[in-house]
Amino acid sequence: MHDIVIRGDMIRLGQLLKLANLASGGGDIKAILEHGVRVNGEPEDRRGRQLHPGDLVEVFDESLRVVAQP
């Protein structure tokens, strides 16, 4: 599991995928979402989905946990 540190109290799923270096642009994000992404165990296909500290994103074989910057 990788912690992804964010500065605010929210980040959008597409932004998180870029921050985690899993996507470099919109086309990559669309392909990843079509492949299958789960947020807190539920399937998700909206790149604008709001994520908050404590949320868990599963993509490919990666688990990403959203963490607030201290």
TORDODREN-750914 format. One line per 2 residues: number of its first residue (from 1); their letters; for each residue x, y, z of N, C-alpha, C. Coordinates in Angstrom, 1 decimal, padded with zeros to 4 digits, always signed. Layout:
TORDODREN-750914
NUM> A> X:Y:Z:X:Y:Z:X:Y:Z ~ ...
***
This chain:
TORDODREN-750914
1> MH> +000.8:-001.2:+000.0:+000.0:+000.0:+000.0:+000.9:+001.2:+000.0 ~ +000.5:+002.2:-000.8:+001.2:+003.5:-000.9:+000.4:+004.6:-000.4
3> DI> +001.0:+005.4:+000.5:+000.3:+006.6:+001.0:+000.5:+007.7:+000.0 ~ -000.6:+008.4:-000.4:-000.5:+009.5:-001.3:-000.9:+010.7:-000.4
5> VI> +000.0:+011.6:-000.2:-000.2:+012.8:+000.7:-000.8:+013.9:-000.1 ~ -001.9:+014.5:+000.4:-002.6:+015.6:-000.3:-002.5:+016.8:+000.7
7> RG> -002.5:+018.0:+000.1:-002.5:+019.2:+000.9:-003.8:+019.7:+001.4 ~ -004.9:+019.5:+000.7:-006.2:+020.0:+001.2:-006.9:+018.8:+001.8
9> DM> -008.2:+019.0:+001.9:-009.1:+018.0:+002.5:-009.7:+017.1:+001.4 ~ -009.4:+017.3:+000.1:-010.0:+016.6:-000.9:-009.1:+016.6:-002.2
11> IR> -009.2:+015.5:-002.9:-008.5:+015.4:-004.2:-009.4:+014.6:-005.1 ~ -009.4:+014.9:-006.4:-010.3:+014.2:-007.4:-009.5:+012.9:-007.8
13> LG> -010.2:+011.9:-008.2:-009.6:+010.6:-008.5:-008.6:+010.8:-009.7 ~ -008.9:+011.5:-010.7:-008.0:+011.7:-011.8:-006.7:+012.4:-011.4
15> QL> -006.8:+013.4:-010.5:-005.6:+014.0:-009.9:-004.8:+013.1:-009.1 ~ -005.4:+012.2:-008.4:-004.7:+011.2:-007.5:-003.9:+010.3:-008.4
17> LK> -004.5:+009.8:-009.5:-003.8:+008.9:-010.4:-002.6:+009.6:-011.0 ~ -002.7:+010.9:-011.3:-001.5:+011.6:-011.8:-000.5:+011.7:-010.7
19> LA> -000.9:+012.1:-009.5:+000.0:+012.3:-008.4:+000.8:+011.0:-008.1 ~ +000.1:+009.9:-008.3:+000.7:+008.5:-008.0:+001.5:+008.0:-009.1
21> NL> +001.7:+008.9:-010.2:+002.4:+008.5:-011.4:+001.9:+007.3:-012.1 ~ +000.5:+007.1:-012.0:-000.1:+006.0:-012.8:-000.7:+006.5:-014.1
23> AS> -000.8:+007.8:-014.2:-001.4:+008.4:-015.4:-000.7:+009.7:-015.7 ~ -000.5:+010.1:-017.0:+000.1:+011.4:-017.3:-000.9:+012.3:-017.9
25> GG> -002.1:+011.9:-018.3:-003.1:+012.8:-018.9:-004.4:+012.1:-018.9 ~ -005.4:+012.9:-019.5:-006.8:+012.4:-019.6:-007.0:+011.1:-020.3
27> GD> -006.2:+010.8:-021.3:-006.4:+009.6:-022.1:-005.9:+008.4:-021.2 ~ -004.9:+008.6:-020.5:-004.4:+007.5:-019.5:-005.4:+007.3:-018.5
29> IK> -006.0:+008.3:-017.9:-007.0:+008.2:-016.8:-008.2:+007.5:-017.3 ~ -008.7:+007.8:-018.5:-009.8:+007.1:-019.1:-009.6:+005.6:-019.3
31> AI> -008.4:+005.3:-019.8:-008.1:+003.9:-020.0:-008.0:+003.1:-018.6 ~ -007.4:+003.8:-017.6:-007.3:+003.2:-016.3:-008.7:+002.9:-015.7
33> LE> -009.6:+003.9:-015.9:-011.0:+003.8:-015.3:-011.7:+002.7:-016.1 ~ -011.5:+002.5:-017.4:-012.1:+001.4:-018.1:-011.6:+000.1:-017.7
35> HG> -010.3:+000.0:-017.3:-009.7:-001.2:-016.8:-010.4:-001.7:-015.5 ~ -010.7:-000.7:-014.6:-011.3:-001.1:-013.4:-010.6:-000.4:-012.2
37> VR> -011.3:+000.4:-011.5:-010.8:+001.1:-010.3:-011.8:+000.9:-009.2 ~ -011.3:+000.6:-008.0:-012.2:+000.5:-006.8:-011.9:+001.6:-005.8
39> VN> -012.9:+002.2:-005.2:-012.7:+003.2:-004.2:-013.4:+002.7:-002.9 ~ -012.7:+002.4:-001.9:-013.2:+001.9:-000.7:-014.0:+000.6:-000.9
41> GE> -013.5:-000.2:-001.9:-014.0:-001.5:-002.2:-015.2:-001.5:-003.2 ~ -015.6:-000.3:-003.6:-016.7:-000.2:-004.6:-016.2:+000.2:-006.0
43> PE> -016.7:-000.3:-007.1:-016.2:+000.1:-008.4:-016.5:+001.6:-008.6 ~ -015.6:+002.2:-009.3:-015.7:+003.6:-009.6:-015.2:+003.9:-011.0
45> DR> -016.0:+004.7:-011.8:-015.6:+005.1:-013.1:-015.6:+006.6:-013.4 ~ -015.8:+007.4:-012.3:-015.8:+008.8:-012.5:-014.5:+009.4:-012.1
47> RG> -013.8:+010.0:-013.0:-012.5:+010.6:-012.7:-012.6:+011.8:-011.8 ~ -013.8:+012.4:-011.7:-014.0:+013.6:-010.8:-014.5:+013.2:-009.4
49> RQ> -014.5:+011.9:-009.1:-014.9:+011.4:-007.8:-014.0:+012.1:-006.7 ~ -014.6:+012.7:-005.7:-013.9:+013.3:-004.7:-013.4:+012.3:-003.7
51> LH> -012.1:+012.4:-003.3:-011.5:+011.5:-002.4:-011.0:+012.3:-001.2 ~ -011.1:+011.7:+000.0:-010.8:+012.4:+001.2:-009.8:+011.6:+002.0
53> PG> -009.0:+012.2:+002.9:-008.1:+011.4:+003.7:-008.8:+010.1:+004.3 ~ -008.1:+009.0:+004.2:-008.6:+007.7:+004.7:-009.2:+006.9:+003.6
55> DL> -009.5:+007.5:+002.4:-010.0:+006.7:+001.3:-009.0:+005.8:+000.7 ~ -009.4:+004.6:+000.3:-008.5:+003.6:-000.3:-008.9:+003.4:-001.8
57> VE> -007.9:+003.6:-002.7:-008.1:+003.4:-004.1:-007.3:+002.2:-004.5 ~ -008.0:+001.2:-005.2:-007.3:+000.1:-005.8:-007.3:+000.1:-007.3
59> VF> -006.1:+000.1:-007.9:-006.0:+000.1:-009.3:-004.9:-000.8:-009.7 ~ -005.1:-001.6:-010.8:-004.2:-002.6:-011.1:-003.9:-003.5:-009.9
61> DE> -002.6:-003.6:-009.5:-002.2:-004.3:-008.3:-001.8:-003.4:-007.2 ~ -002.1:-002.1:-007.4:-001.7:-001.1:-006.4:-002.9:-000.7:-005.5
63> SL> -002.5:-000.4:-004.3:-003.4:+000.1:-003.3:-002.9:+001.5:-002.9 ~ -003.7:+002.5:-003.0:-003.3:+003.9:-002.7:-004.2:+004.4:-001.6
65> RV> -003.6:+004.9:-000.5:-004.4:+005.4:+000.6:-004.2:+007.0:+000.6 ~ -005.3:+007.7:+000.6:-005.2:+009.2:+000.7:-004.9:+009.6:+002.1
67> VA> -003.9:+010.4:+002.3:-003.4:+010.8:+003.6:-003.3:+012.4:+003.6 ~ -003.8:+013.0:+004.6:-003.6:+014.5:+004.7:-002.2:+014.8:+005.1
69> QP> -001.7:+015.9:+004.5:-000.4:+016.4:+004.9:-000.4:+016.9:+006.3 ~ +000.6:+016.5:+007.1:+000.6:+017.0:+008.5:+000.8:+018.4:+008.6
***
